[in-house]
Amino acid sequence: MKGINYVTDEKDRKVAGQIDLKTHGKLWEDFYDTIVAEQRGDEEKIPLAEVIRTLKEEGRLD
């Protein structure tokens, strides 16, 4: 695949990959976002209204 290179070991097995972010940056971003969201699955959920109120109180949102 263009823009993807693999690092191989002495037995020619793929052990790592290099992704050209100019070619596949959006795909990588989507992949990374999915991983982060999955890792955060057990975190406490905060209602959007509460987040907005807190940001306004802190002066970080108008």
VOPA-762699 format. One record per residue (C-alpha): residue number from 0; y, z, x. Coordinates in Angstrom, 2 decimals. Each point is the difference from the previous one (the first is absolute). Layout:
<sites>
SITE|pos|yy|zz|xx
SITE|NUM|Y|Z|X $
...
</sites>
This chain:
<sites>
SITE|pos|yy|zz|xx
SITE|0|0.00|0.00|0.00 $
SITE|1|3.39|-0.95|1.42 $
SITE|2|2.00|3.02|1.09 $
SITE|3|-3.05|2.26|0.36 $
SITE|4|-1.62|0.70|3.37 $
SITE|5|-2.96|2.24|0.72 $
SITE|6|-0.76|2.22|2.97 $
SITE|7|-3.69|-0.09|0.85 $
SITE|8|-2.24|2.22|2.08 $
SITE|9|-2.39|-1.09|2.75 $
SITE|10|-2.54|-1.12|-2.63 $
SITE|11|2.64|-2.12|-1.76 $
SITE|12|0.16|2.36|-3.00 $
SITE|13|3.38|0.29|-1.72 $
SITE|14|1.40|3.47|0.68 $
SITE|15|3.70|-0.44|-0.84 $
SITE|16|2.42|-2.50|-1.38 $
SITE|17|3.53|-1.21|0.59 $
SITE|18|2.07|-1.24|-2.92 $
SITE|19|3.05|-2.23|0.46 $
SITE|20|2.52|1.76|-2.22 $
SITE|21|2.20|-3.09|-0.20 $
SITE|22|-2.92|-1.81|-1.62 $
SITE|23|-1.67|2.84|-1.92 $
SITE|24|2.69|2.69|-0.26 $
SITE|25|0.03|0.15|-3.80 $
SITE|26|-3.79|0.19|-0.17 $
SITE|27|-0.02|2.80|2.60 $
SITE|28|2.71|1.88|-1.92 $
SITE|29|-2.05|-0.19|-3.21 $
SITE|30|-3.13|1.15|1.84 $
SITE|31|1.84|2.90|1.65 $
SITE|32|1.64|1.07|-3.29 $
SITE|33|-3.43|0.09|-1.64 $
SITE|34|-1.39|2.24|2.74 $
SITE|35|2.98|2.38|-0.20 $
SITE|36|-0.23|0.19|-3.80 $
SITE|37|-3.71|0.75|0.20 $
SITE|38|0.58|2.79|2.52 $
SITE|39|2.63|1.55|-2.27 $
SITE|40|-2.29|0.01|-3.03 $
SITE|41|-0.58|3.76|0.14 $
SITE|42|3.64|0.95|0.48 $
SITE|43|1.92|1.84|-2.68 $
SITE|44|1.57|-2.32|-2.57 $
SITE|45|3.73|0.46|-0.67 $
SITE|46|1.52|-1.46|-3.18 $
SITE|47|2.55|-2.77|0.66 $
SITE|48|2.67|1.86|-1.97 $
SITE|49|-0.38|2.99|2.32 $
SITE|50|0.26|-2.20|3.11 $
SITE|51|3.18|-1.63|-1.35 $
SITE|52|1.53|3.38|-0.86 $
SITE|53|-0.79|1.38|3.47 $
SITE|54|1.44|-3.06|1.76 $
SITE|55|3.19|0.26|-2.07 $
SITE|56|0.32|3.72|0.79 $
SITE|57|-0.37|-0.78|3.71 $
SITE|58|2.64|-2.73|-0.24 $
SITE|59|-2.44|-2.71|1.04 $
SITE|60|0.21|-1.82|-3.34 $
SITE|61|3.00|-0.76|-2.21 $
</sites>
